[in-house]
Amino acid sequence: MIKKWLEIGISTGLVLLMTVLLLAVQLAFPAELRSQGFVLVVLLFMVSMGFAGIKLMDVR
């Protein structure tokens, strides 16, 4: 039960963080660098979700 709530909380938090970072890139980066910023944010999201999944596998 606790593992499910941890999974939901971590996933929701990471999605919210990704959304905020994407908005920050949209607002702060110059137009010619936005695509690279989006790629970096999505890559960071994928890696962090992978680490979160690995950590959740260790939770009993």
C-alpha positions as CSV (number, residue, x, y, z in Angstrom):
1,M,0.0,0.0,0.0
2,I,2.8,2.4,0.9
3,K,4.7,1.5,-2.2
4,K,1.7,2.5,-4.4
5,W,1.4,5.8,-2.7
6,L,5.1,6.4,-3.0
7,E,5.0,5.6,-6.7
8,I,2.0,7.9,-7.3
9,G,3.6,10.7,-5.3
10,I,7.0,10.4,-7.0
11,S,5.5,10.1,-10.5
12,T,3.2,13.1,-9.9
13,G,6.0,15.2,-8.5
14,L,8.3,14.4,-11.4
15,V,5.6,15.2,-14.0
16,L,4.9,18.5,-12.2
17,L,8.6,19.3,-12.1
18,M,8.9,18.5,-15.8
19,T,6.0,20.8,-16.6
20,V,7.5,23.7,-14.6
21,L,10.9,23.2,-16.3
22,L,9.3,23.1,-19.8
23,L,7.5,26.4,-19.0
24,A,10.8,27.9,-17.7
25,V,12.5,26.9,-21.0
26,Q,9.7,28.4,-23.0
27,L,9.8,31.7,-21.1
28,A,13.6,32.0,-20.4
29,F,15.4,30.5,-23.4
30,P,15.9,32.4,-26.6
31,A,14.0,31.0,-29.6
32,E,17.0,29.3,-31.2
33,L,17.9,27.4,-28.0
34,R,14.4,26.3,-26.9
35,S,14.5,23.0,-28.8
36,Q,17.7,22.0,-27.0
37,G,16.2,23.0,-23.7
38,F,13.1,20.9,-24.3
39,V,15.3,17.9,-25.2
40,L,17.4,18.4,-22.0
41,V,14.3,18.6,-19.8
42,V,12.7,15.5,-21.3
43,L,16.0,13.6,-21.0
44,L,16.3,14.7,-17.4
45,F,12.7,13.5,-16.8
46,M,13.4,10.1,-18.4
47,V,16.5,9.5,-16.4
48,S,14.9,10.7,-13.1
49,M,11.9,8.4,-13.7
50,G,14.3,5.5,-14.3
51,F,16.1,6.2,-11.1
52,A,12.8,6.5,-9.2
53,G,11.7,3.2,-10.6
54,I,14.9,1.5,-9.5
55,K,14.5,2.9,-6.0
56,L,10.9,1.9,-5.8
57,M,11.9,-1.7,-6.7
58,D,14.0,-1.7,-3.5
59,V,11.2,-0.5,-1.3
60,R,9.4,-3.3,0.5
